[in-house]
Amino acid sequence: MVVRIVKGRLGVLVILAVGVVFVIAIIFGVKKYNFACTGIETADGTNSPTEFSLKVERLRGGIFWADDDGTVWLETQSGRTYLFTYFDDSGLYWSFAEKEFQSPPFGRFSTISNKALVGISDGHVLEGNCQQVADYSQ
């Protein structure tokens, strides 16, 4: 009887340990980056200076159940926001789109030079140099 109780408690402890590891993976499984960008906005063939912000939530490698590598938010100078649910981290570039590059908007961010290029729609493009900024939302 003592052996049966010890085995039962051991099983409960194993289940609790797996649960704790799972929760830690979820909490620490996302790395957030915020960028403030300045550059050029091209709309209908006209270039004008602009500022925009990017927020990247990149999933760490341990989040094996995710379909992609994270999400990206873009906020334009006018205050319009875009959510990119498809995110691919190739190492040198972060590519992002609404639905796997089927149609604009989509973009690319260089992890070497911190340059962003985002196609909002046909003929409407944001291009800029970005600097990482602090995340005050945490």
C-alpha positions in Angstrom: 0.0 0.0 0.0 2.9 2.4 0.8 4.4 1.7 -2.7 1.1 2.5 -4.4 0.8 5.9 -2.6 4.4 6.8 -3.5 3.8 5.9 -7.2 0.6 8.0 -7.2 2.4 11.0 -5.7 5.3 10.6 -8.1 2.9 10.7 -11.1 1.2 13.9 -9.7 4.7 15.5 -9.3 5.7 14.6 -12.9 2.4 16.1 -14.2 2.9 19.3 -12.2 6.6 19.6 -13.4 5.5 19.3 -17.0 2.8 21.9 -16.4 5.3 24.3 -14.9 7.7 23.9 -17.8 4.8 24.5 -20.3 3.8 27.7 -18.6 7.4 29.0 -18.5 7.7 28.2 -22.2 4.6 30.3 -22.9 5.7 33.2 -20.7 9.3 33.4 -21.9 8.6 32.2 -25.4 8.2 35.6 -27.0 10.9 38.2 -27.6 9.6 41.7 -28.3 11.3 44.4 -30.4 10.1 48.0 -30.9 11.5 50.2 -33.7 11.0 53.8 -34.6 11.7 54.4 -38.3 12.3 57.5 -40.4 12.3 57.4 -44.2 10.3 58.0 -47.3 6.7 57.3 -48.1 5.8 56.7 -51.7 2.2 57.1 -52.6 1.0 57.3 -56.2 4.5 58.2 -57.4 5.0 61.0 -54.9 7.8 60.8 -52.3 7.4 62.4 -48.9 9.3 62.1 -45.6 7.6 60.0 -43.0 8.0 58.3 -39.7 6.5 54.9 -38.7 6.8 52.4 -35.9 7.2 48.6 -36.0 6.5 46.2 -33.1 7.8 42.7 -33.6 6.9 39.8 -31.4 9.2 37.0 -32.4 8.6 33.5 -31.1 11.5 31.6 -29.6 12.5 28.2 -31.0 10.8 26.3 -28.1 7.3 27.4 -29.3 7.1 24.4 -31.7 3.3 24.5 -32.0 3.1 27.8 -33.8 2.5 28.0 -37.5 5.0 30.8 -38.1 7.7 32.8 -36.3 5.7 35.6 -34.7 3.7 38.8 -35.5 4.4 42.4 -36.6 2.5 45.6 -36.0 3.0 48.7 -38.1 1.8 52.2 -37.1 2.0 54.9 -39.7 2.6 58.6 -39.1 -1.1 59.2 -39.6 -1.9 56.7 -36.8 -3.2 53.9 -39.0 -2.2 50.4 -37.8 -1.6 47.2 -39.7 -1.3 43.7 -38.2 0.9 41.1 -40.0 0.1 37.6 -38.8 2.5 35.9 -41.0 6.1 36.3 -39.9 9.2 34.5 -41.2 12.6 34.8 -39.5 15.3 33.8 -42.0 18.1 35.1 -39.9 19.2 38.0 -42.1 15.7 39.2 -42.8 12.4 39.2 -41.1 9.6 38.9 -43.7 6.0 39.6 -42.8 2.6 39.8 -44.4 -1.1 39.6 -43.7 -1.6 36.2 -45.4 1.6 34.5 -46.6 2.4 37.2 -49.3 -0.8 36.7 -51.2 -1.4 40.4 -51.6 -0.2 43.7 -50.0 0.4 44.7 -47.3 3.7 42.9 -46.7 7.2 43.9 -45.7 10.8 43.0 -45.0 13.2 44.1 -42.3 16.9 43.7 -42.4 18.4 42.5 -39.1 21.8 43.7 -40.2 21.1 47.3 -41.2 17.7 47.8 -39.5 16.1 48.9 -42.7 12.5 48.3 -43.3 10.5 48.2 -46.6 6.7 47.8 -46.3 4.3 47.7 -49.2 1.0 48.9 -47.8 -0.9 48.6 -51.1 -0.1 48.8 -54.8 1.8 52.1 -55.3 2.0 52.8 -51.5 5.4 52.0 -50.0 7.2 52.9 -46.7 10.9 52.6 -46.6 13.1 53.7 -43.7 16.0 53.3 -41.3 14.9 52.1 -37.9 16.3 52.3 -34.4 15.3 50.0 -31.6 13.5 51.7 -28.8 12.3 50.7 -25.3 9.0 48.9 -24.8 7.0 50.8 -22.2 3.9 48.6 -22.5 5.3 45.9 -20.2 
